[in-house]
Amino acid sequence: QVQLVESGGGLVKPGGSLRLSCAASGFTFSDYYMSWIRQAPGKGLEWVSYISSSGSTIYYADSVKGRFTISRDNAKNSLYLQMNSLRAEDTAVYYCAREAPTGTFDYWGQGTLVTVSS
Amino acid sequence: VIWMTQSPSLLSASTGDRVTISCRMSQGISSYLAWYQQKPGKAPELLIYAASTLQSGVPSRFSGSGSGTDFTLTISCLQSEDFATYYCQQYYSFPWTFGQGTKVEIK
């Protein structure tokens, strides 16, 4: 069965860095586009970044552009999000999600919490 | 950026009720709209894509309609497990955007 498992979250000071990982299994990872989506405590969903199946096409939300970098390793069935210059407003649960051929998110991980605080 | 207005933000209803949630776009998106359900402490789950196509395994009491700028999610007969928060999402153009969410609570 399809599984997405995020890791790497934690407490970090403002201005710090963190690298999130998402381990995929149960499907041919290299065939699928992937995204990171976040949810601040008690708030709604915010799409963060997208990467195509080969990694050749990448998009970011304006709120993270220039600070976050999405990448993937298809040999390791893994998705990553390098987060630099973190701010308090980046505090959220970060989900990785698989993009179905229909263009929507058909599978999500359980999420990993990132807390940016001094 | 395509802005989305989802309403209402809170909906109080009883088991067995028919409920409707609206999602309005700032510009036309054809039928590139999805609906998700999220329960507390859990990841969202896809309910509907292409505005009206039910994701596999989703009960038929859920339905979606609309195209262009105005969309609706309807739950025909609310069940206890349907009390949750619902989000619409457009995938017509980047950045992908979500509605603000509608919490369906027990009346």
Chai-1 contact restraints between the chains, C-beta under 6 A:
chainA,res_idxA,chainB,res_idxB,connection_type,confidence,min_distance_angstrom,max_distance_angstrom,comment,restraint_id
A,G44,B,F98,contact,1.0,0.0,6.0,A-B,restraint_1
A,G44,B,Q100,contact,1.0,0.0,6.0,A-B,restraint_2
A,G44,B,G101,contact,1.0,0.0,6.0,A-B,restraint_3
A,L45,B,Y87,contact,1.0,0.0,6.0,A-B,restraint_4
A,L45,B,F98,contact,1.0,0.0,6.0,A-B,restraint_5
A,W47,B,P95,contact,1.0,0.0,6.0,A-B,restraint_6
A,W47,B,W96,contact,1.0,0.0,6.0,A-B,restraint_7
A,Y59,B,F94,contact,1.0,0.0,6.0,A-B,restraint_8
A,A61,B,P95,contact,1.0,0.0,6.0,A-B,restraint_9
A,Y95,B,A43,contact,1.0,0.0,6.0,A-B,restraint_10
A,T102,B,Y49,contact,1.0,0.0,6.0,A-B,restraint_11
A,G103,B,Y91,contact,1.0,0.0,6.0,A-B,restraint_12
A,T104,B,A34,contact,1.0,0.0,6.0,A-B,restraint_13
A,T104,B,L46,contact,1.0,0.0,6.0,A-B,restraint_14
A,T104,B,Y49,contact,1.0,0.0,6.0,A-B,restraint_15
A,T104,B,Y91,contact,1.0,0.0,6.0,A-B,restraint_16
A,D106,B,L46,contact,1.0,0.0,6.0,A-B,restraint_17
A,W108,B,A43,contact,1.0,0.0,6.0,A-B,restraint_18
A,G111,B,A43,contact,1.0,0.0,6.0,A-B,restraint_19
